Amino acid sequence: FTGKPVDGYPANRVVGTKALRGSGAGAGACPVARVRAADLGRVPAATRRRPLSPVVTAA
């Protein structure tokens, strides 16, 4: 991935990053996403051994 525009369109990743940082609504939504990601990282070992679908449904 070079990060350069293809066919005149910038890569979605670059556009999404600028939009999230630039807008007030995006900045407010970011911490919520970070908290959810952190919670998923703290899943107990017993839960991690089970299939993932019940864990995702509970979240």
SEFIZA-3560 file (N, C-alpha, C; in Angstrom, 3 decimals):
REM SEFIZA-3560
<numar><xx>0.848</xx><yy>-1.186</yy><zz>0.000</zz><atom>N</atom></numar>
<numar><xx>0.000</xx><yy>0.000</yy><zz>0.000</zz><atom>CA</atom></numar>
<numar><xx>0.885</xx><yy>1.238</yy><zz>0.000</zz><atom>C</atom></numar>
<numar><xx>0.691</xx><yy>2.100</yy><zz>-0.987</zz><atom>N</atom></numar>
<numar><xx>1.538</xx><yy>3.285</yy><zz>-1.115</zz><atom>CA</atom></numar>
<numar><xx>0.915</xx><yy>4.512</yy><zz>-0.467</zz><atom>C</atom></numar>
<numar><xx>-0.399</xx><yy>4.512</yy><zz>-0.263</zz><atom>N</atom></numar>
<numar><xx>-1.066</xx><yy>5.674</yy><zz>0.298</zz><atom>CA</atom></numar>
<numar><xx>-1.383</xx><yy>6.741</yy><zz>-0.729</zz><atom>C</atom></numar>
<numar><xx>-1.027</xx><yy>6.489</yy><zz>-1.988</zz><atom>N</atom></numar>
<numar><xx>-1.283</xx><yy>7.471</yy><zz>-3.039</zz><atom>CA</atom></numar>
<numar><xx>-2.680</xx><yy>7.259</yy><zz>-3.621</zz><atom>C</atom></numar>
<numar><xx>-3.297</xx><yy>8.316</yy><zz>-4.133</zz><atom>N</atom></numar>
<numar><xx>-4.621</xx><yy>8.168</yy><zz>-4.741</zz><atom>CA</atom></numar>
<numar><xx>-4.588</xx><yy>7.247</yy><zz>-5.959</zz><atom>C</atom></numar>
<numar><xx>-5.652</xx><yy>6.477</yy><zz>-6.129</zz><atom>N</atom></numar>
<numar><xx>-5.783</xx><yy>5.613</yy><zz>-7.292</zz><atom>CA</atom></numar>
<numar><xx>-6.962</xx><yy>6.127</yy><zz>-8.108</zz><atom>C</atom></numar>
<numar><xx>-6.740</xx><yy>6.355</yy><zz>-9.396</zz><atom>N</atom></numar>
<numar><xx>-7.787</xx><yy>6.873</yy><zz>-10.280</zz><atom>CA</atom></numar>
<numar><xx>-8.357</xx><yy>8.200</yy><zz>-9.772</zz><atom>C</atom></numar>
<numar><xx>-7.537</xx><yy>8.998</yy><zz>-9.124</zz><atom>N</atom></numar>
<numar><xx>-7.989</xx><yy>10.307</yy><zz>-8.676</zz><atom>CA</atom></numar>
<numar><xx>-8.696</xx><yy>10.316</yy><zz>-7.335</zz><atom>C</atom></numar>
<numar><xx>-8.930</xx><yy>9.144</yy><zz>-6.732</zz><atom>N</atom></numar>
<numar><xx>-9.610</xx><yy>9.093</yy><zz>-5.441</zz><atom>CA</atom></numar>
<numar><xx>-8.607</xx><yy>8.745</yy><zz>-4.345</zz><atom>C</atom></numar>
<numar><xx>-8.599</xx><yy>9.507</yy><zz>-3.248</zz><atom>N</atom></numar>
<numar><xx>-7.696</xx><yy>9.152</yy><zz>-2.144</zz><atom>CA</atom></numar>
<numar><xx>-8.139</xx><yy>7.848</yy><zz>-1.488</zz><atom>C</atom></numar>
<numar><xx>-7.212</xx><yy>7.171</yy><zz>-0.852</zz><atom>N</atom></numar>
<numar><xx>-7.530</xx><yy>5.909</yy><zz>-0.183</zz><atom>CA</atom></numar>
<numar><xx>-8.538</xx><yy>6.160</yy><zz>0.938</zz><atom>C</atom></numar>
<numar><xx>-9.454</xx><yy>5.204</yy><zz>1.144</zz><atom>N</atom></numar>
<numar><xx>-10.492</xx><yy>5.363</yy><zz>2.159</zz><atom>CA</atom></numar>
<numar><xx>-9.902</xx><yy>5.560</yy><zz>3.551</zz><atom>C</atom></numar>
<numar><xx>-8.791</xx><yy>4.894</yy><zz>3.810</zz><atom>N</atom></numar>
<numar><xx>-8.189</xx><yy>4.988</yy><zz>5.137</zz><atom>CA</atom></numar>
<numar><xx>-7.789</xx><yy>6.432</yy><zz>5.444</zz><atom>C</atom></numar>
<numar><xx>-7.214</xx><yy>7.111</yy><zz>4.477</zz><atom>N</atom></numar>
<numar><xx>-6.763</xx><yy>8.486</yy><zz>4.678</zz><atom>CA</atom></numar>
<numar><xx>-7.963</xx><yy>9.406</yy><zz>4.873</zz><atom>C</atom></numar>
<numar><xx>-8.991</xx><yy>9.230</yy><zz>4.053</zz><atom>N</atom></numar>
<numar><xx>-10.188</xx><yy>10.063</yy><zz>4.157</zz><atom>CA</atom></numar>
<numar><xx>-10.864</xx><yy>9.835</yy><zz>5.501</zz><atom>C</atom></numar>
<numar><xx>-10.990</xx><yy>8.570</yy><zz>5.914</zz><atom>N</atom></numar>
<numar><xx>-11.635</xx><yy>8.266</yy><zz>7.191</zz><atom>CA</atom></numar>
<numar><xx>-10.883</xx><yy>8.852</yy><zz>8.369</zz><atom>C</atom></numar>
<numar><xx>-9.570</xx><yy>8.820</yy><zz>8.330</zz><atom>N</atom></numar>
<numar><xx>-8.776</xx><yy>9.354</yy><zz>9.434</zz><atom>CA</atom></numar>
<numar><xx>-8.978</xx><yy>10.855</yy><zz>9.553</zz><atom>C</atom></numar>
<numar><xx>-8.951</xx><yy>11.555</yy><zz>8.429</zz><atom>N</atom></numar>
<numar><xx>-9.124</xx><yy>13.008</yy><zz>8.462</zz><atom>CA</atom></numar>
<numar><xx>-10.535</xx><yy>13.369</yy><zz>8.916</zz><atom>C</atom></numar>
<numar><xx>-11.526</xx><yy>12.608</yy><zz>8.482</zz><atom>N</atom></numar>
<numar><xx>-12.904</xx><yy>12.914</yy><zz>8.846</zz><atom>CA</atom></numar>
<numar><xx>-13.118</xx><yy>12.717</yy><zz>10.343</zz><atom>C</atom></numar>
<numar><xx>-12.550</xx><yy>11.659</yy><zz>10.908</zz><atom>N</atom></numar>
<numar><xx>-12.732</xx><yy>11.401</yy><zz>12.331</zz><atom>CA</atom></numar>
<numar><xx>-12.058</xx><yy>12.471</yy><zz>13.179</zz><atom>C</atom></numar>
<numar><xx>-10.860</xx><yy>12.874</yy><zz>12.786</zz><atom>N</atom></numar>
<numar><xx>-10.139</xx><yy>13.868</yy><zz>13.580</zz><atom>CA</atom></numar>
<numar><xx>-10.746</xx><yy>15.254</yy><zz>13.419</zz><atom>C</atom></numar>
<numar><xx>-11.290</xx><yy>15.523</yy><zz>12.235</zz><atom>N</atom></numar>
<numar><xx>-11.766</xx><yy>16.868</yy><zz>11.953</zz><atom>CA</atom></numar>
<numar><xx>-13.146</xx><yy>17.159</yy><zz>12.514</zz><atom>C</atom></numar>
<numar><xx>-14.013</xx><yy>16.173</yy><zz>12.640</zz><atom>N</atom></numar>
<numar><xx>-15.386</xx><yy>16.439</yy><zz>13.050</zz><atom>CA</atom></numar>
<numar><xx>-15.559</xx><yy>16.250</yy><zz>14.551</zz><atom>C</atom></numar>
<numar><xx>-16.392</xx><yy>17.070</yy><zz>15.153</zz><atom>N</atom></numar>
<numar><xx>-16.653</xx><yy>16.947</yy><zz>16.586</zz><atom>CA</atom></numar>
<numar><xx>-17.374</xx><yy>15.659</yy><zz>16.919</zz><atom>C</atom></numar>
<numar><xx>-18.289</xx><yy>15.229</yy><zz>16.057</zz><atom>N</atom></numar>
<numar><xx>-19.033</xx><yy>13.999</yy><zz>16.315</zz><atom>CA</atom></numar>
<numar><xx>-18.104</xx><yy>12.792</yy><zz>16.267</zz><atom>C</atom></numar>
<numar><xx>-17.197</xx><yy>12.783</yy><zz>15.319</zz><atom>N</atom></numar>
<numar><xx>-16.248</xx><yy>11.672</yy><zz>15.215</zz><atom>CA</atom></numar>
<numar><xx>-15.339</xx><yy>11.609</yy><zz>16.416</zz><atom>C</atom></numar>
<numar><xx>-14.926</xx><yy>12.769</yy><zz>16.914</zz><atom>N</atom></numar>
<numar><xx>-14.048</xx><yy>12.801</yy><zz>18.078</zz><atom>CA</atom></numar>
<numar><xx>-14.780</xx><yy>12.264</yy><zz>19.302</zz><atom>C</atom></numar>
<numar><xx>-16.088</xx><yy>12.519</yy><zz>19.387</zz><atom>N</atom></numar>
<numar><xx>-16.858</xx><yy>12.017</yy><zz>20.517</zz><atom>CA</atom></numar>
<numar><xx>-17.085</xx><yy>10.518</yy><zz>20.438</zz><atom>C</atom></numar>
<numar><xx>-17.152</xx><yy>9.974</yy><zz>19.239</zz><atom>N</atom></numar>
<numar><xx>-17.416</xx><yy>8.547</yy><zz>19.074</zz><atom>CA</atom></numar>
<numar><xx>-16.157</xx><yy>7.715</yy><zz>19.276</zz><atom>C</atom></numar>
<numar><xx>-15.013</xx><yy>8.312</yy><zz>19.076</zz><atom>N</atom></numar>
<numar><xx>-13.751</xx><yy>7.576</yy><zz>19.155</zz><atom>CA</atom></numar>
<numar><xx>-13.504</xx><yy>6.941</yy><zz>20.527</zz><atom>C</atom></numar>
<numar><xx>-13.634</xx><yy>7.673</yy><zz>21.630</zz><atom>N</atom></numar>
<numar><xx>-13.371</xx><yy>7.055</yy><zz>22.940</zz><atom>CA</atom></numar>
<numar><xx>-14.273</xx><yy>5.863</yy><zz>23.216</zz><atom>C</atom></numar>
<numar><xx>-15.507</xx><yy>5.902</yy><zz>22.729</zz><atom>N</atom></numar>
<numar><xx>-16.415</xx><yy>4.775</yy><zz>22.934</zz><atom>CA</atom></numar>
<numar><xx>-15.864</xx><yy>3.535</yy><zz>22.245</zz><atom>C</atom></numar>
<numar><xx>-15.385</xx><yy>3.700</yy><zz>21.017</zz><atom>N</atom></numar>
<numar><xx>-14.830</xx><yy>2.574</yy><zz>20.278</zz><atom>CA</atom></numar>
<numar><xx>-13.595</xx><yy>2.036</yy><zz>20.984</zz><atom>C</atom></numar>
<numar><xx>-12.773</xx><yy>2.934</yy><zz>21.529</zz><atom>N</atom></numar>
<numar><xx>-11.570</xx><yy>2.491</yy><zz>22.231</zz><atom>CA</atom></numar>
<numar><xx>-11.922</xx><yy>1.695</yy><zz>23.479</zz><atom>C</atom></numar>
<numar><xx>-12.953</xx><yy>2.124</yy><zz>24.203</zz><atom>N</atom></numar>
<numar><xx>-13.366</xx><yy>1.409</yy><zz>25.407</zz><atom>CA</atom></numar>
<numar><xx>-13.849</xx><yy>0.015</yy><zz>25.045</zz><atom>C</atom></numar>
<numar><xx>-14.641</xx><yy>-0.092</yy><zz>23.981</zz><atom>N</atom></numar>
<numar><xx>-15.139</xx><yy>-1.404</yy><zz>23.566</zz><atom>CA</atom></numar>
<numar><xx>-13.994</xx><yy>-2.323</yy><zz>23.168</zz><atom>C</atom></numar>
<numar><xx>-13.004</xx><yy>-1.790</yy><zz>22.464</zz><atom>N</atom></numar>
<numar><xx>-11.860</xx><yy>-2.603</yy><zz>22.063</zz><atom>CA</atom></numar>
<numar><xx>-11.082</xx><yy>-3.063</yy><zz>23.288</zz><atom>C</atom></numar>
<numar><xx>-10.945</xx><yy>-2.193</yy><zz>24.283</zz><atom>N</atom></numar>
<numar><xx>-10.231</xx><yy>-2.551</yy><zz>25.505</zz><atom>CA</atom></numar>
<numar><xx>-10.990</xx><yy>-3.639</yy><zz>26.260</zz><atom>C</atom></numar>
<numar><xx>-12.324</xx><yy>-3.525</yy><zz>26.308</zz><atom>N</atom></numar>
<numar><xx>-13.119</xx><yy>-4.536</yy><zz>26.990</zz><atom>CA</atom></numar>
<numar><xx>-12.958</xx><yy>-5.901</yy><zz>26.329</zz><atom>C</atom></numar>
<numar><xx>-12.912</xx><yy>-5.929</yy><zz>25.010</zz><atom>N</atom></numar>
<numar><xx>-12.740</xx><yy>-7.200</yy><zz>24.311</zz><atom>CA</atom></numar>
<numar><xx>-11.370</xx><yy>-7.800</yy><zz>24.616</zz><atom>C</atom></numar>
<numar><xx>-10.384</xx><yy>-6.970</yy><zz>24.870</zz><atom>N</atom></numar>
<numar><xx>-9.049</xx><yy>-7.468</yy><zz>25.187</zz><atom>CA</atom></numar>
<numar><xx>-8.957</xx><yy>-8.076</yy><zz>26.566</zz><atom>C</atom></numar>
<numar><xx>-9.930</xx><yy>-7.800</yy><zz>27.437</zz><atom>N</atom></numar>
<numar><xx>-9.898</xx><yy>-8.308</yy><zz>28.812</zz><atom>CA</atom></numar>
<numar><xx>-10.797</xx><yy>-9.521</yy><zz>29.007</zz><atom>C</atom></numar>
<numar><xx>-11.125</xx><yy>-10.212</yy><zz>27.948</zz><atom>N</atom></numar>
<numar><xx>-11.985</xx><yy>-11.394</yy><zz>28.055</zz><atom>CA</atom></numar>
<numar><xx>-11.237</xx><yy>-12.480</yy><zz>28.823</zz><atom>C</atom></numar>
<numar><xx>-11.878</xx><yy>-13.096</yy><zz>29.825</zz><atom>N</atom></numar>
<numar><xx>-11.213</xx><yy>-14.151</yy><zz>30.602</zz><atom>CA</atom></numar>
<numar><xx>-10.783</xx><yy>-15.317</yy><zz>29.723</zz><atom>C</atom></numar>
<numar><xx>-9.761</xx><yy>-16.046</yy><zz>30.180</zz><atom>N</atom></numar>
<numar><xx>-9.215</xx><yy>-17.154</yy><zz>29.396</zz><atom>CA</atom></numar>
<numar><xx>-10.280</xx><yy>-18.220</yy><zz>29.129</zz><atom>C</atom></numar>
<numar><xx>-11.127</xx><yy>-18.498</yy><zz>30.117</zz><atom>N</atom></numar>
<numar><xx>-12.172</xx><yy>-19.512</yy><zz>29.942</zz><atom>CA</atom></numar>
<numar><xx>-13.126</xx><yy>-19.113</yy><zz>28.820</zz><atom>C</atom></numar>
<numar><xx>-13.427</xx><yy>-17.845</yy><zz>28.732</zz><atom>N</atom></numar>
<numar><xx>-14.323</xx><yy>-17.365</yy><zz>27.677</zz><atom>CA</atom></numar>
<numar><xx>-13.641</xx><yy>-17.435</yy><zz>26.326</zz><atom>C</atom></numar>
<numar><xx>-12.343</xx><yy>-17.167</yy><zz>26.288</zz><atom>N</atom></numar>
<numar><xx>-11.618</xx><yy>-17.186</yy><zz>25.018</zz><atom>CA</atom></numar>
<numar><xx>-11.579</xx><yy>-18.586</yy><zz>24.413</zz><atom>C</atom></numar>
<numar><xx>-11.644</xx><yy>-19.618</yy><zz>25.247</zz><atom>N</atom></numar>
<numar><xx>-11.589</xx><yy>-20.992</yy><zz>24.725</zz><atom>CA</atom></numar>
<numar><xx>-12.889</xx><yy>-21.375</yy><zz>24.025</zz><atom>C</atom></numar>
<numar><xx>-13.984</xx><yy>-20.734</yy><zz>24.390</zz><atom>N</atom></numar>
<numar><xx>-15.277</xx><yy>-21.041</yy><zz>23.779</zz><atom>CA</atom></numar>
<numar><xx>-15.365</xx><yy>-20.427</yy><zz>22.387</zz><atom>C</atom></numar>
<numar><xx>-16.357</xx><yy>-20.851</yy><zz>21.597</zz><atom>N</atom></numar>
<numar><xx>-16.582</xx><yy>-20.201</yy><zz>20.291</zz><atom>CA</atom></numar>
<numar><xx>-16.868</xx><yy>-18.716</yy><zz>20.494</zz><atom>C</atom></numar>
<numar><xx>-16.503</xx><yy>-17.916</yy><zz>19.536</zz><atom>N</atom></numar>
<numar><xx>-16.570</xx><yy>-16.462</yy><zz>19.693</zz><atom>CA</atom></numar>
<numar><xx>-17.989</xx><yy>-15.914</yy><zz>19.571</zz><atom>C</atom></numar>
<numar><xx>-18.875</xx><yy>-16.587</yy><zz>18.862</zz><atom>N</atom></numar>
<numar><xx>-20.203</xx><yy>-16.037</yy><zz>18.594</zz><atom>CA</atom></numar>
<numar><xx>-20.997</xx><yy>-15.686</yy><zz>19.857</zz><atom>C</atom></numar>
<numar><xx>-21.011</xx><yy>-16.505</yy><zz>20.926</zz><atom>N</atom></numar>
<numar><xx>-21.752</xx><yy>-16.081</yy><zz>22.128</zz><atom>CA</atom></numar>
<numar><xx>-21.160</xx><yy>-14.825</yy><zz>22.760</zz><atom>C</atom></numar>
<numar><xx>-19.856</xx><yy>-14.677</yy><zz>22.696</zz><atom>N</atom></numar>
<numar><xx>-19.201</xx><yy>-13.496</yy><zz>23.263</zz><atom>CA</atom></numar>
<numar><xx>-19.613</xx><yy>-12.255</yy><zz>22.489</zz><atom>C</atom></numar>
<numar><xx>-19.642</xx><yy>-12.352</yy><zz>21.163</zz><atom>N</atom></numar>
<numar><xx>-20.017</xx><yy>-11.218</yy><zz>20.325</zz><atom>CA</atom></numar>
<numar><xx>-21.480</xx><yy>-10.866</yy><zz>20.547</zz><atom>C</atom></numar>
<numar><xx>-22.336</xx><yy>-11.866</yy><zz>20.692</zz><atom>N</atom></numar>
<numar><xx>-23.760</xx><yy>-11.625</yy><zz>20.914</zz><atom>CA</atom></numar>
<numar><xx>-23.981</xx><yy>-10.907</yy><zz>22.241</zz><atom>C</atom></numar>
<numar><xx>-23.235</xx><yy>-11.312</yy><zz>23.275</zz><atom>N</atom></numar>
<numar><xx>-23.377</xx><yy>-10.686</yy><zz>24.589</zz><atom>CA</atom></numar>
<numar><xx>-22.933</xx><yy>-9.236</yy><zz>24.556</zz><atom>C</atom></numar>
<numar><xx>-21.910</xx><yy>-8.940</yy><zz>23.771</zz><atom>N</atom></numar>
<numar><xx>-21.404</xx><yy>-7.563</yy><zz>23.701</zz><atom>CA</atom></numar>
<numar><xx>-22.384</xx><yy>-6.711</yy><zz>22.937</zz><atom>C</atom></numar>
//
